[in-house]
Amino acid sequence: MRQFFKTKAFRIAAVAALLLAVYAIAGFWVAPKLVRSALEKEIPKTLVGVNPTVGDIRINPFLFQVEIKDFYLTGSNGTKLVGFSRLFVDFEMSSIWHRAYTFGQIEMTAPFANAVIFKDGSVNLSQLSPKSPEKPQPKLKNAKPIPALRIGSFKVSRGFLSFDDRRRQSDFATRLEPINFELQNFSTGVAGGHFTFTGVSKLGERVEWHGHVSVQPIESDGEFQIAGLHAHTIWEYLEDRLSFLVNSGKIDLHATYKFSLQDDVDLKVDVSKVALTDLTVRPKNSDIDWITVPELILSGSTVDLKRRLAHSDSLSLKGVQLVTWLEPDGSFNLLKLAATPAPPTPASPAPTSPAPASPTPASPAPTSPAPAPPTPASPAPTSPAPASPAPTSPAPASAPAGAHAAAAPAWQFDLREFALRDASISAEDRRTKPAAKVLLAPLSIKALGASLDLARALSVALDTKINDTGS
């Protein structure tokens, strides 16, 4: 036995066992501590005012697997910005022969982001932007290509996104949950990979998006669907900018797209159908719906961003009801819906207005150099008027830029058919006593060949009864 311990084979085996033990200790015990220390020290250095919290960290050095639990970043105001419940990464040894960083599986469970826009317009997530370097880095002429990457499966499950906009008088807050995302067989290259994204709001509004994406070149194509989006959700976000109230209405949308970004943005969207149902609109101070749209369907729409072309096969509305009248002063009631509400606190800027009064005495000082330009103009006797065209001279300088912008072709749009069926319009003229009343119902309108080209002929057919008698 002693002779066996002295053999070369035993020594090699002993050294290998020792190295394996050291590797195991370093991987299972030392590496997690190093990763934790790096996260807790480097993140506050890179992100100002952001503090990380890290739960358990487990590393399997033999399977090349990393698991991190309960990780999140807290902002300067003490709120959690982003984080996740669990991150699992499975790195593959096949990276050697694939000559690419290869991950068999990446899983993220319950990731979250809390986005808040404050009264001053600042966004809390801006704290996640890294500090700018003290010395700006010189731009490299030849940028390094994206490293080769292969991912077998990347899954995000049970995620949520909360959004809170506090800039307006009535705060707006919403939450999208759960969010699920899956990317399969992805590689950096033309092959790219296929992805699936789903998100559901607390009201049951659903977003589904799936397709193909590649990084080199940047391209994507796929299918996008929105189901049961409440019109009130959109109105609620824009409430302070609108003079009307939307209590009901649902939106469904189904579209496909192709996108590429090379020398220019190229986006083509085919919207097979947009449906709006049970929409009601009324002023905020009224108990009566002025506009009711039981059904609106837009079908066969295409948009080509690069060629600036848009087309729709059909726009149809059914059962629309309008309640209209002319006020005694001649104003039209429906125009009030388009009015912009007055800002809630216009008096607040007033106190600051006296302050600019003090700089105004200083304003003559800038005007003192102004006499200098007239001196070249002295050959023109008493012609301060030419001095006024002088400011217009910079305009020609900027004209080339405007000319360059004008070089882009104008948008072209055409609608093959517009149809309004079974509508009713209740109209009153309140300038007379008693008010003159007219009811147009049932009202049908059909228009063919509508477009932005006003030189093209438009075919219109209208059919209605007037006060249930004449037609």
FIMI-419048 format. One record per residue: residue in three letters; x, y, z of N, C-alpha, C in turn. Coordinates in steps of 0.05 Angstrom, whole numbers, plus 5000, padded with zeros to 4 digits. Layout:
<nodes>
ALAXYZXYZXYZ
...
</nodes>
This chain:
<nodes>
MET501649765000500050005000501750255000
ARG503950255017505650485018507050534991
GLN507550314977508850354951506850484931
PHE504250424935502250544917502050844921
PHE502250924947502251214953504551364941
LYS506751214936509151344925509151334894
THR507151214882507151194853506351464841
LYS507151494815506551744800503551774796
ALA502251554791499351564787497851674811
PHE498651594835497351684859497851984862
ARG500352074857500952354860499252524841
ILE499052434816497452584797494452594806
ALA493452364816490752354825490252534849
ALA492352534867492052704891492052994884
VAL493853074865493953354856491253424843
ALA490253244826487753304812485453334832
ALA485453154852483353164873483553424888
LEU485953504894486353754909485453994893
LEU486154004867485354224850482354224847
LEU481153984845478253974843476854074868
ALA478054004891476954104916477154404919
VAL479454514911479854804911477854944892
TYR477554824868475754934849472854934860
ALA472154714873469454694884468954894906
ILE470954924924470755124945470555404934
ALA472255464914472155734902469555784888
GLY468455574875465955614860463555634878
PHE463355444896460955424913460855634936
TRP463255704946463355874970464456154965
VAL466756164951468156424947466756594925
ALA466156464903465056624880462456764888
PRO460456644902458156804909458757044926
LYS460757024944461457264960462657474943
LEU464357394923465557594905463457734888
VAL461457574878459357694862457657894879
ARG457057814904455457984921456958244927
SER459558214933461258454939461358634915
ALA461658524891461858684867459258834862
LEU456958704866454358834861453959054881
GLU454559004907453959204928455859434927
LYS458259404916460259624916460259774889
GLU459959634867460259764841457759914833
ILE455359804839452859934830452660214842
PRO453060264868452860544878454960734866
LYS457260614857459260784844458360874816
THR456960694803456160744775453560904774
LEU451560834791448960954791448661124816
VAL448561384813448461574836445861544850
GLY445961514877443561504893441961244892
VAL443161034879441760784877443260574894
ASN441660434910442760224928441659954921
PRO443459754918442459484911441859314936
THR439959144934439458934954439558664940
VAL441158484952441558224939440958004959
GLY439257814951438657584967440657364964
ASP439757114963441656884960442956884933
ILE445456804932446956764907448156484908
ARG447456334888448456054886449856014859
ILE452255894860453755844836454555554836
ASN454055414814454955134810457255144790
PRO459655114800461955134782462254904762
PHE460954684768461154444750459054454728
LEU456654564734454654594713454554874701
PHE456255054711456355324701453655464703
GLN452455444727449855554731449955764754
VAL448455984750448356194770445456254777
GLU444856284803442156344811442356574831
ILE440856794826440757024844437757064851
LYS437257104877434557144886434257414899
ASP431757524897430957774912432958004907
PHE433258074882435058294875433358534867
TYR433958764878432559004869434259254875
LEU433659464861435159724864433159924875
THR434160064896432460264910433560544903
GLY431760724896432460994888432961174912
SER433661424906434361604928432061674946
ASN429561644935427161704951426161464966
GLY427661244966426961004981425060814968
THR424360864943422460684929424160494911
LYS423060254908424360054891423860134861
LEU426060134847425960214818425559964801
VAL427359784801427259534785428259304802
GLY427659064793428758834807427358584798
PHE427958364811426758104804426857924828
SER425157714827425057524849427157304845
ARG427657224820429657014815430757044787
LEU433357004785434757004759436456744758
PHE436056594737437456344734438856344707
VAL441456294706443056304682444556034679
ASP444155904656445555654651447455694627
PHE450055714633452055754613453055484602
GLU453455474576454055214563457055204556
MET458254964560460954914551461154914521
SER458954884507458954884478459855154467
SER460155354484461155614475463855584462
ILE465455374470468155334459468055274429
TRP466455074421466354994393464355164377
HIS462455294391460655474376462055744371
ARG464255794385465656054384463656284389
ALA461956244408460056444416459256394445
TYR458556614460457556584487454856444485
THR454756204495452356034492451055994518
PHE448456054520446856014543444655814537
GLY444555594551442355404546439755514556
GLN439755654578437255744590437755994607
ILE436056184605435956424622433156464631
GLU432656464657429956504668429956734688
MET427956904685427557124704424657114714
THR424357094740421757064752420957324767
ALA418557414762417457654775419157894774
PRO420157964750421558224747419558454749
PHE420458684758418658914760420159174754
ALA418559374747419559644743417359834752
ASN418160024769416260234779417060504766
ALA415560584746416160844733414461064744
VAL415661284752414261514764415261764750
ILE413361924740414062194730413062394750
PHE414962554761414262734783413162994772
LYS412363174790411063424783412963594765
ASP415563584770417463744755418163624728
GLY416963384722417563254696419863054698
SER421263044720423462844723422262564726
VAL423862364717423062084718424861934737
ASN423661784755425261644775427261444762
LEU426461324740428161124728430661244715
SER430761514713433161644702435561604721
GLN434961524746437161464764438761224755
LEU437661064737438960824728441060884706
SER441161144697443161214677445861234691
PRO447861114680450561124692451661404692
LYS453361454711454761714712456361754687
SER456362004677458062064654460962084663
PRO462761974647465661984655466662274657
GLU468562314675469662584679471062674653
LYS472462494640473662554615472162414593
PRO470962554574469462424553471162234537
GLN470061994532471561794517471561874487
PRO473861854474473961904445472361704430
LYS470961794410469361614394471161454375
LEU470761194376472261014359471161014331
LYS472961044311472061044283470960774276
ASN472260564283471360294277470260164302
ALA467660174305466360054329466659754328
LYS467059644352467259354354464659214348
PRO464659004334462158864328460958734353
ILE458458684353457158564376458258284380
PRO459058204404460057934408458057724401
ALA459057504390457257284383455857174407
LEU453257134405451557044428449556844418
ARG449156634434447056434428445456384454
ILE442856394451441056344474439056134466
GLY439055904480437055704474434255784482
SER433955884507431355974517431756194537
PHE430256414533430256634552427356694559
LYS426656654585423856674593423656884616
VAL421557044613420757224635417857154642
SER417457104668414757024677413957194701
ARG411357244701410057384724411257664729
GLY412057804708413158074711410958274714
PHE411558514722409558724723410958994720
LEU409459184708410359454704408259644715
SER409159824733407260024743408160294733
PHE406260464727406760734716405060934731
ASP406361144740405061354756405961624746
ASP404061774735404562044724403362254743
ARG405062404757404162594777404362884767
ARG404662924741404963194731402363344730
ARG400163204727397563334724396063354751
GLN393963504750392363544774391163284784
SER390163114766389162854774391262644767
ASP392562534787394762344782393662104767
PHE395362004749394661764733396461534741
ALA395361304747396961074755395660824742
THR397360654731396360404720398460184724
ARG397759944719399559714723398959494703
LEU401059394691400859174671402058924684
GLU400258724688401058484703398958264697
PRO399858014692402657934690403857984662
ILE406458014661407958034636409557784632
ASN409257664609410757414603412157454576
PHE414657374575416257404551417957154547
GLU418257064521419856834516421256874489
LEU423856824489425556844466426956574462
GLN426756454439427756184434429656174411
ASN431856014415433755964394434756224381
PHE435756404398436656664389439656664385
SER440556794364443356834359443857114346
THR446057234353446657494341447557454312
GLY445857524294446457474266443857484250
VAL443957414225441657434208439457244218
ALA440257014229438256814238436556924260
GLY437757074279436157194300434756984317
GLY432257044324430756854341427856934341
HIS426156764352423256814354422556884383
PHE420657064386419957164412416857174415
THR415957164440413157194447412957374471
PHE411057564470410657744492407657764498
THR406957744523404157784531404057954556
GLY401958124558401658294581398658334586
VAL397858344611394958374618394758584640
SER392858774637392458974657390458884677
LYS390059034698388158964720385258964710
LEU384759094687382059094676381658884655
GLY383658704652383358494632384258574604
GLU385258814601386358904575388858734568
ARG388958634544391058444537392758534513
VAL395358504515397158554493398658304487
GLU398758224461400257994452401958084428
TRP404457994429406358064408408257834404
HIS408457734380410257524375411357554346
GLY413757454342415057484316417957404316
HIS419457524298422257454295423957714298
VAL426257694309428057924313430857834308
SER432458014295435257964291436758224298
VAL439258194305440858424314442758524292
GLN443858344277445758414256444758284230
PRO443258434213442358714216439958734234
ILE439358974243437059024260434458994244
GLU433058784248430558724233428658584252
SER426058614246424058474261421558464244
ASP420058244247417458224235415758054253
GLY413158104253411457944271408658044270
GLU407257964291404358014294403858144321
PHE402058344320401458494344398458504348
GLN397558464373394658454378394058594405
ILE391958764405390858884429387958794432
ALA387258694455384458604459383258734484
GLY380958854481379458954504380659204517
LEU382159364501383159614513380959804518
HIS380659894543378460074551379160364541
ALA377260484527377660754518377860944543
HIS376560864565376761024589379661034600
THR381260824595383960814604385561034590
ILE385161054563386561264548385661544557
TRP382961574560381861824569382961904596
GLU383161714614383961774641386761894642
TYR388561804623391261904622391262194611
LEU389462254593389362514580387162694593
GLU386062624615383762754626384063054629
ASP386363134640386763424645387063584620
ARG387463454597387863604572385263604555
LEU383263474564380763444549378363574563
SER376463664547374063784558371763594558
PHE372163344552369963154551370562904567
LEU368562744571368762504588368062264570
VAL369762054573369261794560368861594581
ASN366461494584365761304605365961014595
SER365660964570365560684560366860674533
GLY367160424523368460384497370760194500
LYS370960004481373159814480374359814452
ILE377059774452378559774427379959504423
ASP379659394399381059144392382659204366
LEU385059104365386859154342388458904336
HIS388758854310390458634300392058734277
ALA394758694278396458804258398958624255
THR400158644231402758524226404658744217
TYR407258694219409158904213411858784203
LYS413358954189416058894182417759144187
PHE419959114201421559334210424559274204
SER425959474194428859444191430159714195
LEU432559714206434059954211436859914201
GLN437360034177440060024166440960304161
ASP440760404136441360684131439060864140
ASP436660754140434260904146432260724159
VAL430260834173428160684185426160594164
ASP425660334162423760224143421660064159
LEU419260164159417060044174414660014157
LYS413659774155411059724141409159584160
VAL406859694163404859584181402259524165
ASP401259284169398659204158396759154181
VAL394759334183392759314204390259184192
SER389858934198387558794186384958894197
LYS384958974223382459064234382859224260
VAL381459454261381259604286378259634292
ALA377359544315374559554323374259714348
LEU372359904348371660064371368660014376
THR367959934400365159874407364260024432
ASP361760094431360360214455361760454466
LEU362560644448363860884456361761104462
THR362061234485360261464492362061704499
VAL361161944491362662184496360662394506
ARG361362534527359762754538361562964551
PRO360563204554362163404569362363324598
LYS364363424611364863344639362663444657
ASN361263654649359163774666356363704656
SER356063484641353463404629352663124638
ASP350063084638348962814644348062674619
ILE348462794596347462684571349862624553
ASP349862394540351862324520351362474495
TRP353162634485352862784461353562604436
ILE355462424440356262244418356161954428
THR354861784413354761504419355561344393
VAL357561174396358461014374358360724382
PRO356260574375356060294382358160124368
GLU358860204343360760034328362260194307
LEU364860174308366660294288368660084280
ILE368960034254370859834244372559954222
LEU375159944225377060024205378559774196
SER378359714170379559464160381359514136
GLY383159324132384959334109386659574107
SER387959654129389659894130392559814127
THR394059974112396959934109398360204112
VAL400660194124402260434128405160374120
ASP406260524102409060494094410560754102
LEU412160734123413460974134415561084115
LYS416960914102419161004085418061144060
ARG415961034048414761154024412561354031
ARG411861374057409861574067407261534053
LEU406361274054403861204042402061074063
ALA399461134062397461014080394960954064
HIS393760734069391360654055389460494073
SER386860534070384860374084382760284065
ASP382060034067379859924050377160034058
SER376660024084373960094093373860214121
LEU372260414124371660524151368560524153
SER367560374171364660354174363760414203
LEU361660564205360460624231357460554230
LYS356560444252353760354253352460454279
GLY349960564275348360644298349360884313
VAL350961054300351961304312349661484319
GLN349761604343347761794352349162054360
LEU348162284349349262544355347062714366
VAL347662854388345763054399347063324395
THR345963484378347163744370345163974373
TRP346264214375344564454375346364704371
LEU345064914363346265174361345365334386
GLU347265444400346665604424345465874415
PRO344166014433343066284426345166464415
ASP347766434422349866614412350966504385
GLY349766284374350666184349352865974350
SER353865914374355965714376354865434374
PHE356565254365355764974360356664804384
ASN354864654396355464514421357764314417
LEU357864164395359963964392362764074391
LEU363064334383365664454382366764494410
LYS365064504430365964524458367564284467
LEU367064054454368563814462371463834453
ALA372063994433374764014423376264244437
ALA374964394454376264614467378264514487
THR380464654490382564584509381864704536
PRO381764544557381064654584383164844594
ALA382365044608384265244619386065114639
PRO388565194641390365074662389265134689
PRO389564944708388364964735389465194751
THR391965264748393165464765394565674748
PRO393065834733394366044717395566264733
ALA394566294759395466514775398266474785
SER399366224786401966174797404166314782
PRO404066334755406266484741406166774746
ALA403766884754403567174758405567294778
PRO405967164801407867284820410667304808
THR411367124790414067124779414367344758
SER412067444747412167644726413467904735
PRO412968004761414368244769417468204769
ALA418367964774421267924775422567994748
PRO421467904725422667984700422668294696
ALA420968434711420968724708423668844714
SER425268724732427868834738429868784716
PRO429768554702431568514679430868704656
THR428368794654427668964631429269214629
PRO430069344652431769574649434469494636
ALA435269244642437869164631437569104601
SER435069064592434769004563435669234545
PRO435469494553436569694536439469654531
ALA440969544551443769494546444269334522
PRO442869104518443268954494442569114469
THR440669304472439869454449441969654441
SER443869724460445869914454447669824431
PRO448369564430449969474407448369504381
ALA445669514384444069514360444669744341
PRO445469984352446070194334448370124315
ALA450069934323452369864306451469774279
PRO449469584277448569504251447569734233
PRO446069934245445270154228447470304215
THR449870314228452070474216452870364189
PRO453070094185453570014157451270094139
ALA448970114151446670194134446470494130
SER448470654141448370944139448171044111
PRO449370904090448970994063446071034056
ALA444370864068441470904064440571104084
PRO439971344077439271554096436671494110
THR436871524137434471484154432771244145
SER434071024143432570784135432870574156
PRO431670634180431570424200429970184190
ALA428170244171426570024161428269804150
PRO430469864134432169644124433369494147
ALA433669634170434869484193432969254201
SER430369294198428469084206428768844187
PRO429168894160429668654144432168504151
ALA434068654164436568514172436068264188
PRO434168274208433668024222432667804204
THR431367894181430367684164432667544148
SER434967674147437167554132437967284144
PRO437967244171438566974180436666764170
ALA434166854164432266654154433166514129
PRO434266664109435366524086437466324093
ALA439066394114441166204122439865944131
SER437665964145436365714154434665584133
ALA434265734111432565634090433465374078
PRO436165334074436965074063436164844080
ALA436264884108435364664125432364614120
GLY430764824118427964784112427564654085
ALA429164744066428864624039429564324040
HIS431564254057432263974060429963814072
ALA428563944092426363804105424063774085
ALA423763984068421563974048422063764027
ALA424563674025425163474005423663214009
ALA422963154035421462914040418662924027
PRO417762714015415162724001412962744021
ALA410762874012408462914029407062644033
TRP405662614055404162364060401862344041
GLN401362104032399162044015397261844029
PHE394661904029392761734043390261714026
ASP389161474025386661444011384961234026
LEU382361284025380361104038378461014015
ARG378460764010376760663988373860693993
GLU372960634018370060654024369560744052
PHE367760934055366861024081363860974082
ALA362960854104360060784106359060844134
LEU356861004134355461064159352660954156
ARG351960774175349260644173347660684198
ASP345060714194343160724217343860934238
ALA344861154228345561374247343161554252
SER343361714272341261914278342562164289
ILE341562394279342562654287340162814298
SER340262874323338163044335339263334336
ALA338063514321339163794319337063994328
GLU337964204341336264424350337564694343
ASP335864884337336865154334335665324356
ARG337165374377336165504401336265814398
ARG336965904374336866194370333966294366
THR332166104361329366174357327766074381
LYS325466194385323566114407320866064395
PRO319765824397321065594408323365494390
ALA325065324401327365224386326365044363
ALA327665084340326964914317328464654320
LYS326964434317328164164321327964004295
VAL330163864289330263684266331563424274
LEU330363204266331362934271331962804244
LEU334562744239335362594216335862304224
ALA333962124216334261844224332161684208
PRO332961444200335661344200337361474178
LEU339861534184341661674165343761484156
SER344161474129346261304118347861474098
ILE350461454100352261594082354361394071
LYS354861404046356861234033358561404015
ALA361261394020363161554004365261363993
LEU365861393967367861233954370161403943
GLY372561313948374861453936375861693951
ALA375561703977376561933992379661923994
SER380962153991383862163993384762453999
LEU387362484004388462754009388762903983
ASP388562773961388762903935385963013928
LEU385663273932383063403929382263423900
ALA384163363882383363373853381963123844
ARG382062913861380662663853377762683859
ALA376162553842373262553846372462383870
LEU370362473883369262333907366362273903
SER365662023905362861943902361461923929
VAL359262073932357862083958354962023954
ALA353761853971350961793971349861823999
LEU347661964002346462024028343461954027
ASP342561824048339661744050338761774078
THR336661934082335661974109332762054109
LYS331362034131328762144135328962384153
ILE327162584149327162824164324662834181
ASN325062834208322762834227320862604220
ASP321862374213320362134208318362164185
THR318762374168316862414146318362424119
GLY319262654112320562684086323162534085
SER324162484061326662334057328262464035
</nodes>
